[in-house]
Amino acid sequence: MVKDVVKKRRSGMKVAGTVVRALCFQPRSNQAAGSMLRQRAFLGHLLERLGTQPAQVVEKLKALKAHLSRPENVTVHVSANLEKLSALGDVGGPWRTCLSEQPPAETATPRSAPGSSATRCCGGTKRACRGT
């Protein structure tokens, strides 16, 4: 991963994009947190700690994985033409199998989008659902 960050720094377009995002987004946003500048510092620090405290790093990563993968912390955004998709059968079945808990029905708000007869937006905020 560290090598990927180094490769990105060699691309003028990637560096320019990183600078634009740094100017447009809050410092604590996902865009800023995932920038190549922060990734390099984070990964360097992580590698350093792996050399001195590997068990502690692994435990923290396991705790992070457990927290992020809890159903109440997962949001899935799907854009699709529901009429065409429903012709395939029960497209919700695999989701019900994979996720042990589903959000309450009131959080799923149907919305129409240009070029399709029906779309569904789960999240309920315009910020989460661009173009609605």
KERO-799005 format. One record per residue: x, y negated, z negated of N, C-alpha, C in turn. Coordinates in pm, whole numbers. Atoms other than C-alpha are relative to their C-alpha. Layout:
BEGIN
atom n.X X&n.Y Y&n.Z Z&ca.X X&ca.Y Y&ca.Z Z&c.X X&c.Y Y&c.Z Z
...
end
This chain:
BEGIN
atom n.X 82&n.Y 119&n.Z 0&ca.X 0&ca.Y 0&ca.Z 0&c.X 87&c.Y -125&c.Z 0
atom n.X -89&n.Y 115&n.Z 4&ca.X 287&ca.Y -234&ca.Z -76&c.X 54&c.Y -27&c.Z 140
atom n.X -52&n.Y 16&n.Z -136&ca.X 423&ca.Y -172&ca.Z 275&c.X -104&c.Y -64&c.Z 90
atom n.X 107&n.Y 62&n.Z -78&ca.X 84&ca.Y -266&ca.Z 423&c.X -5&c.Y -150&c.Z -23
atom n.X 1&n.Y 144&n.Z 32&ca.X 98&ca.Y -601&ca.Z 245&c.X 117&c.Y -68&c.Z 70
atom n.X -118&n.Y 57&n.Z -67&ca.X 448&ca.Y -662&ca.Z 383&c.X -27&c.Y -14&c.Z 149
atom n.X 34&n.Y 8&n.Z -142&ca.X 323&ca.Y -585&ca.Z 737&c.X -93&c.Y -117&c.Z 28
atom n.X 95&n.Y 109&n.Z -19&ca.X 37&ca.Y -832&ca.Z 697&c.X 70&c.Y -135&c.Z -5
atom n.X -72&n.Y 127&n.Z 14&ca.X 280&ca.Y -1106&ca.Z 595&c.X 77&c.Y -35&c.Z 127
atom n.X -72&n.Y 24&n.Z -125&ca.X 452&ca.Y -1068&ca.Z 932&c.X -93&c.Y -47&c.Z 111
atom n.X 99&n.Y 42&n.Z -100&ca.X 131&ca.Y -1152&ca.Z 1119&c.X -49&c.Y -141&c.Z -31
atom n.X 43&n.Y 138&n.Z 19&ca.X 64&ca.Y -1522&ca.Z 1162&c.X -150&c.Y -12&c.Z -17
atom n.X 146&n.Y 5&n.Z 12&ca.X -309&ca.Y -1459&ca.Z 1207&c.X -45&c.Y 45&c.Z -138
atom n.X 37&n.Y -49&n.Z 134&ca.X -329&ca.Y -1261&ca.Z 881&c.X 33&c.Y -104&c.Z -106
atom n.X -40&n.Y 102&n.Z 97&ca.X -140&ca.Y -1530&ca.Z 691&c.X -94&c.Y -119&c.Z 9
atom n.X 92&n.Y 113&n.Z -16&ca.X -360&ca.Y -1805&ca.Z 838&c.X -137&c.Y 33&c.Z -59
atom n.X 128&n.Y -42&n.Z 58&ca.X -674&ca.Y -1609&ca.Z 745&c.X 3&c.Y 0&c.Z -151
atom n.X -15&n.Y -1&n.Z 145&ca.X -544&ca.Y -1565&ca.Z 392&c.X -4&c.Y -141&c.Z -55
atom n.X -2&n.Y 140&n.Z 45&ca.X -480&ca.Y -1939&ca.Z 360&c.X -140&c.Y -60&c.Z 9
atom n.X 136&n.Y 53&n.Z -15&ca.X -828&ca.Y -2025&ca.Z 492&c.X -90&c.Y 53&c.Z -111
atom n.X 83&n.Y -57&n.Z 107&ca.X -993&ca.Y -1785&ca.Z 247&c.X 39&c.Y -57&c.Z -136
atom n.X -43&n.Y 59&n.Z 127&ca.X -784&ca.Y -1926&ca.Z -37&c.X -57&c.Y -140&c.Z -18
atom n.X 56&n.Y 135&n.Z 8&ca.X -913&ca.Y -2274&ca.Z 48&c.X -152&c.Y 1&c.Z -12
atom n.X 146&n.Y -2&n.Z -4&ca.X -1276&ca.Y -2168&ca.Z 94&c.X -67&c.Y 69&c.Z -119
atom n.X 64&n.Y -79&n.Z 104&ca.X -1338&ca.Y -1929&ca.Z -195&c.X 58&c.Y -30&c.Z -137
atom n.X -42&n.Y 18&n.Z 139&ca.X -1318&ca.Y -1952&ca.Z -573&c.X 118&c.Y 93&c.Z -31
atom n.X -116&n.Y -84&n.Z 33&ca.X -994&ca.Y -1818&ca.Z -724&c.X -36&c.Y 136&c.Z -59
atom n.X 39&n.Y -128&n.Z 61&ca.X -1186&ca.Y -1542&ca.Z -907&c.X -93&c.Y 82&c.Z 90
atom n.X 88&n.Y -72&n.Z -92&ca.X -1382&ca.Y -1427&ca.Z -599&c.X 67&c.Y 127&c.Z 51
atom n.X -54&n.Y -123&n.Z -59&ca.X -1341&ca.Y -1088&ca.Z -430&c.X 97&c.Y -32&c.Z 113
atom n.X -87&n.Y 37&n.Z -111&ca.X -1189&ca.Y -1262&ca.Z -129&c.X 138&c.Y -42&c.Z -49
atom n.X -129&n.Y 43&n.Z 56&ca.X -920&ca.Y -1423&ca.Z -343&c.X 72&c.Y 118&c.Z -66
atom n.X -62&n.Y -114&n.Z 70&ca.X -860&ca.Y -1109&ca.Z -550&c.X 60&c.Y 99&c.Z 99
atom n.X -49&n.Y -96&n.Z -99&ca.X -811&ca.Y -901&ca.Z -236&c.X 99&c.Y -58&c.Z 98
atom n.X -93&n.Y 62&n.Z -95&ca.X -578&ca.Y -1145&ca.Z -63&c.X 137&c.Y 66&c.Z -9
atom n.X -131&n.Y -64&n.Z -2&ca.X -236&ca.Y -1023&ca.Z 39&c.X 94&c.Y -61&c.Z -103
atom n.X -86&n.Y 63&n.Z 99&ca.X -77&ca.Y -1273&ca.Z -199&c.X -19&c.Y 64&c.Z -137
atom n.X 26&n.Y -62&n.Z 130&ca.X -245&ca.Y -1127&ca.Z -505&c.X 27&c.Y 149&c.Z 2
atom n.X -25&n.Y -144&n.Z -10&ca.X -220&ca.Y -770&ca.Z -380&c.X 147&c.Y 30&c.Z -22
atom n.X -144&n.Y -26&n.Z 12&ca.X 156&ca.Y -794&ca.Z -354&c.X 43&c.Y -10&c.Z -146
atom n.X -38&n.Y 17&n.Z 140&ca.X 194&ca.Y -927&ca.Z -709&c.X -59&c.Y 112&c.Z -86
atom n.X 66&n.Y -104&n.Z 78&ca.X -58&ca.Y -678&ca.Z -850&c.X 67&c.Y 136&c.Z 21
atom n.X -59&n.Y -131&n.Z -29&ca.X 91&ca.Y -375&ca.Z -674&c.X 143&c.Y 9&c.Z -52
atom n.X -136&n.Y 0&n.Z 55&ca.X 444&ca.Y -477&ca.Z -772&c.X 0&c.Y 22&c.Z -150
atom n.X 12&n.Y -17&n.Z 145&ca.X 340&ca.Y -507&ca.Z -1136&c.X -46&c.Y 143&c.Z -34
atom n.X 49&n.Y -136&n.Z 22&ca.X 153&ca.Y -176&ca.Z -1113&c.X 112&c.Y 103&c.Z 16
atom n.X -113&n.Y -92&n.Z -20&ca.X 458&ca.Y 4&ca.Z -974&c.X 100&c.Y -8&c.Z -114
atom n.X -91&n.Y 19&n.Z 113&ca.X 672&ca.Y -145&ca.Z -1249&c.X -53&c.Y 72&c.Z -124
atom n.X 60&n.Y -65&n.Z 117&ca.X 430&ca.Y -25&ca.Z -1519&c.X -6&c.Y 152&c.Z 17
atom n.X -1&n.Y -145&n.Z -24&ca.X 406&ca.Y 319&ca.Z -1354&c.X 135&c.Y 61&c.Z -36
atom n.X -133&n.Y -49&n.Z 33&ca.X 780&ca.Y 351&ca.Z -1404&c.X 24&c.Y 8&c.Z -150
atom n.X -25&n.Y 4&n.Z 145&ca.X 764&ca.Y 266&ca.Z -1776&c.X -111&c.Y 63&c.Z -83
atom n.X 114&n.Y -50&n.Z 77&ca.X 413&ca.Y 368&ca.Z -1890&c.X -99&c.Y 74&c.Z 90
atom n.X 88&n.Y -65&n.Z -97&ca.X 267&ca.Y 615&ca.Z -1639&c.X -131&c.Y 52&c.Z -60
atom n.X 123&n.Y -55&n.Z 59&ca.X 16&ca.Y 778&ca.Z -1877&c.X -102&c.Y -110&c.Z -26
atom n.X 91&n.Y 112&n.Z 29&ca.X -130&ca.Y 442&ca.Z -1980&c.X -63&c.Y -53&c.Z 129
atom n.X 52&n.Y 49&n.Z -128&ca.X -166&ca.Y 330&ca.Z -1617&c.X -105&c.Y 97&c.Z 55
atom n.X 95&n.Y -100&n.Z -50&ca.X -338&ca.Y 656&ca.Z -1518&c.X -129&c.Y -5&c.Z -80
atom n.X 121&n.Y 9&n.Z 84&ca.X -580&ca.Y 628&ca.Z -1813&c.X -83&c.Y -123&c.Z 35
atom n.X 73&n.Y 122&n.Z -37&ca.X -669&ca.Y 269&ca.Z -1719&c.X -66&c.Y 15&c.Z 136
atom n.X 59&n.Y -21&n.Z -132&ca.X -726&ca.Y 368&ca.Z -1357&c.X -119&c.Y 96&c.Z -6
atom n.X 113&n.Y -92&n.Z 18&ca.X -949&ca.Y 659&ca.Z -1465&c.X -120&c.Y -73&c.Z -62
atom n.X 109&n.Y 76&n.Z 63&ca.X -1152&ca.Y 423&ca.Z -1687&c.X -63&c.Y -95&c.Z 102
atom n.X 52&n.Y 89&n.Z -103&ca.X -1186&ca.Y 176&ca.Z -1398&c.X -86&c.Y 78&c.Z 100
atom n.X 77&n.Y -83&n.Z -93&ca.X -1301&ca.Y 453&ca.Z -1163&c.X -134&c.Y 40&c.Z -60
atom n.X 125&n.Y -40&n.Z 66&ca.X -1560&ca.Y 572&ca.Z -1416&c.X -97&c.Y -117&c.Z -7
atom n.X 86&n.Y 118&n.Z 10&ca.X -1692&ca.Y 218&ca.Z -1461&c.X -57&c.Y -38&c.Z 137
atom n.X 45&n.Y 41&n.Z -133&ca.X -1710&ca.Y 137&ca.Z -1089&c.X -96&c.Y 99&c.Z 64
atom n.X 83&n.Y -101&n.Z -65&ca.X -1877&ca.Y 464&ca.Z -993&c.X -131&c.Y 28&c.Z -73
atom n.X 130&n.Y -17&n.Z 66&ca.X -2166&ca.Y 437&ca.Z -1241&c.X -109&c.Y -54&c.Z 93
atom n.X 105&n.Y 42&n.Z -94&ca.X -2491&ca.Y 410&ca.Z -1041&c.X -47&c.Y -144&c.Z -19
atom n.X 46&n.Y 137&n.Z 21&ca.X -2591&ca.Y 81&ca.Z -1204&c.X 101&c.Y -104&c.Z 46
atom n.X -102&n.Y 92&n.Z -48&ca.X -2266&ca.Y -74&ca.Z -1078&c.X 24&c.Y 12&c.Z 150
atom n.X -18&n.Y -23&n.Z -143&ca.X -2306&ca.Y 39&ca.Z -716&c.X -112&c.Y -70&c.Z 76
atom n.X 97&n.Y 62&n.Z -90&ca.X -2477&ca.Y -167&ca.Z -448&c.X 35&c.Y 43&c.Z 141
atom n.X -21&n.Y -43&n.Z -137&ca.X -2521&ca.Y -37&ca.Z -96&c.X -84&c.Y -90&c.Z 89
atom n.X 72&n.Y 84&n.Z -96&ca.X -2616&ca.Y -268&ca.Z 190&c.X -1&c.Y 74&c.Z 133
atom n.X 14&n.Y -68&n.Z -128&ca.X -2751&ca.Y -102&ca.Z 502&c.X -88&c.Y -86&c.Z 89
atom n.X 80&n.Y 72&n.Z -99&ca.X -2871&ca.Y -288&ca.Z 810&c.X -32&c.Y 98&c.Z 112
atom n.X 38&n.Y -97&n.Z -102&ca.X -3070&ca.Y -80&ca.Z 1054&c.X -139&c.Y -31&c.Z 51
atom n.X 135&n.Y 4&n.Z -54&ca.X -3375&ca.Y -63&ca.Z 1275&c.X -72&c.Y 120&c.Z -60
atom n.X 63&n.Y -109&n.Z 73&ca.X -3598&ca.Y 140&ca.Z 1046&c.X -91&c.Y 86&c.Z 88
atom n.X 84&n.Y -80&n.Z -89&ca.X -3831&ca.Y 248&ca.Z 1326&c.X 83&c.Y 106&c.Z 73
atom n.X -86&n.Y -96&n.Z -69&ca.X -3547&ca.Y 410&ca.Z 1520&c.X 62&c.Y 98&c.Z -99
atom n.X -63&n.Y -85&n.Z 100&ca.X -3383&ca.Y 543&ca.Z 1207&c.X -97&c.Y 103&c.Z -56
atom n.X 98&n.Y -94&n.Z 56&ca.X -3704&ca.Y 700&ca.Z 1076&c.X -31&c.Y 114&c.Z 97
atom n.X 20&n.Y -108&n.Z -97&ca.X -3725&ca.Y 905&ca.Z 1398&c.X 94&c.Y 117&c.Z -28
atom n.X -95&n.Y -106&n.Z 34&ca.X -3431&ca.Y 1105&ca.Z 1260&c.X -48&c.Y 87&c.Z -114
atom n.X 52&n.Y -76&n.Z 114&ca.X -3637&ca.Y 1228&ca.Z 965&c.X 16&c.Y -78&c.Z -128
atom n.X -13&n.Y 63&n.Z 132&ca.X -3596&ca.Y 1158&ca.Z 596&c.X 143&c.Y -50&c.Z -20
atom n.X -135&n.Y 55&n.Z 13&ca.X -3294&ca.Y 928&ca.Z 598&c.X 33&c.Y -36&c.Z -144
atom n.X -25&n.Y 29&n.Z 141&ca.X -3336&ca.Y 857&ca.Z 227&c.X 42&c.Y 121&c.Z -80
atom n.X -34&n.Y -124&n.Z 71&ca.X -3284&ca.Y 1221&ca.Z 128&c.X 145&c.Y 9&c.Z -44
atom n.X -140&n.Y -8&n.Z 42&ca.X -2904&ca.Y 1216&ca.Z 131&c.X 35&c.Y -101&c.Z -109
atom n.X -27&n.Y 101&n.Z 104&ca.X -2904&ca.Y 896&ca.Z -77&c.X -53&c.Y 47&c.Z -135
atom n.X 56&n.Y -49&n.Z 127&ca.X -3133&ca.Y 1051&ca.Z -337&c.X 85&c.Y 114&c.Z -56
atom n.X -87&n.Y -109&n.Z 45&ca.X -2902&ca.Y 1353&ca.Z -350&c.X 130&c.Y -54&c.Z -58
atom n.X -131&n.Y 53&n.Z 43&ca.X -2582&ca.Y 1149&ca.Z -384&c.X -8&c.Y -84&c.Z -126
atom n.X 10&n.Y 91&n.Z 114&ca.X -2701&ca.Y 892&ca.Z -633&c.X -99&c.Y 55&c.Z -100
atom n.X 87&n.Y -60&n.Z 101&ca.X -2845&ca.Y 1024&ca.Z -955&c.X -111&c.Y -94&c.Z -43
atom n.X 104&n.Y 96&n.Z 38&ca.X -3040&ca.Y 704&ca.Z -1024&c.X -23&c.Y -96&c.Z 116
atom n.X 35&n.Y 97&n.Z -102&ca.X -3223&ca.Y 480&ca.Z -781&c.X -46&c.Y -128&c.Z -67
atom n.X 51&n.Y 124&n.Z 59&ca.X -3297&ca.Y 113&ca.Z -845&c.X -152&c.Y -2&c.Z 3
atom n.X 146&n.Y 10&n.Z -2&ca.X -3657&ca.Y 27&ca.Z -931&c.X -49&c.Y -54&c.Z 135
atom n.X 55&n.Y 38&n.Z -131&ca.X -3879&ca.Y -22&ca.Z -626&c.X -11&c.Y -151&c.Z 17
atom n.X 18&n.Y 144&n.Z -14&ca.X -3929&ca.Y -392&ca.Z -704&c.X 128&c.Y -72&c.Z 42
atom n.X -122&n.Y 66&n.Z -44&ca.X -3561&ca.Y -466&ca.Z -626&c.X 21&c.Y 15&c.Z 150
atom n.X -11&n.Y -16&n.Z -144&ca.X -3603&ca.Y -347&ca.Z -267&c.X -103&c.Y -90&c.Z 66
atom n.X 88&n.Y 98&n.Z -61&ca.X -3745&ca.Y -637&ca.Z -71&c.X 4&c.Y 14&c.Z 151
atom n.X 0&n.Y -9&n.Z -145&ca.X -3852&ca.Y -576&ca.Z 291&c.X 19&c.Y -138&c.Z 62
atom n.X -23&n.Y 126&n.Z -71&ca.X -3729&ca.Y -847&ca.Z 526&c.X 6&c.Y 29&c.Z 149
atom n.X -10&n.Y -19&n.Z -145&ca.X -3756&ca.Y -894&ca.Z 899&c.X 126&c.Y -68&c.Z 49
atom n.X -122&n.Y 55&n.Z -57&ca.X -3452&ca.Y -963&ca.Z 1111&c.X -18&c.Y -12&c.Z 150
atom n.X 10&n.Y 14&n.Z -145&ca.X -3411&ca.Y -1085&ca.Z 1468&c.X 44&c.Y 128&c.Z 71
atom n.X -38&n.Y -116&n.Z -80&ca.X -3407&ca.Y -798&ca.Z 1716&c.X -43&c.Y 134&c.Z -58
atom n.X 49&n.Y -126&n.Z 54&ca.X -3561&ca.Y -538&ca.Z 1486&c.X -135&c.Y -25&c.Z -64
atom n.X 135&n.Y 19&n.Z 53&ca.X -3912&ca.Y -479&ca.Z 1368&c.X -3&c.Y 7&c.Z -151
atom n.X 1&n.Y -8&n.Z 146&ca.X -3819&ca.Y -399&ca.Z 1010&c.X 141&c.Y 26&c.Z -52
atom n.X -123&n.Y -28&n.Z 72&ca.X -3522&ca.Y -413&ca.Z 780&c.X -32&c.Y -4&c.Z -148
atom n.X 21&n.Y 3&n.Z 145&ca.X -3490&ca.Y -365&ca.Z 408&c.X 126&c.Y -56&c.Z -63
atom n.X -114&n.Y 58&n.Z 68&ca.X -3269&ca.Y -569&ca.Z 182&c.X -11&c.Y 31&c.Z -148
atom n.X -3&n.Y -28&n.Z 143&ca.X -3180&ca.Y -439&ca.Z -162&c.X 101&c.Y -92&c.Z -64
atom n.X -86&n.Y 96&n.Z 66&ca.X -3033&ca.Y -700&ca.Z -387&c.X -82&c.Y -123&c.Z -32
atom n.X 96&n.Y 104&n.Z 28&ca.X -3302&ca.Y -960&ca.Z -358&c.X 48&c.Y -143&c.Z 5
atom n.X -45&n.Y 137&n.Z -6&ca.X -3081&ca.Y -1265&ca.Z -320&c.X 41&c.Y -34&c.Z 141
atom n.X -39&n.Y 41&n.Z -134&ca.X -3023&ca.Y -1464&ca.Z -7&c.X 151&c.Y 9&c.Z 18
atom n.X -145&n.Y -8&n.Z -10&ca.X -2654&ca.Y -1468&ca.Z -87&c.X 44&c.Y 142&c.Z 33
atom n.X -34&n.Y -139&n.Z -27&ca.X -2643&ca.Y -1089&ca.Z -85&c.X -48&c.Y 43&c.Z 137
atom n.X 61&n.Y -38&n.Z -128&ca.X -2853&ca.Y -1077&ca.Z 233&c.X 16&c.Y -113&c.Z 99
atom n.X -25&n.Y 110&n.Z -93&ca.X -2699&ca.Y -1311&ca.Z 486&c.X -94&c.Y 10&c.Z 120
atom n.X 85&n.Y 5&n.Z -117&ca.X -2921&ca.Y -1420&ca.Z 770&c.X -147&c.Y 18&c.Z -29
atom n.X 142&n.Y -16&n.Z 31&ca.X -3249&ca.Y -1385&ca.Z 582&c.X -52&c.Y -126&c.Z -64
end
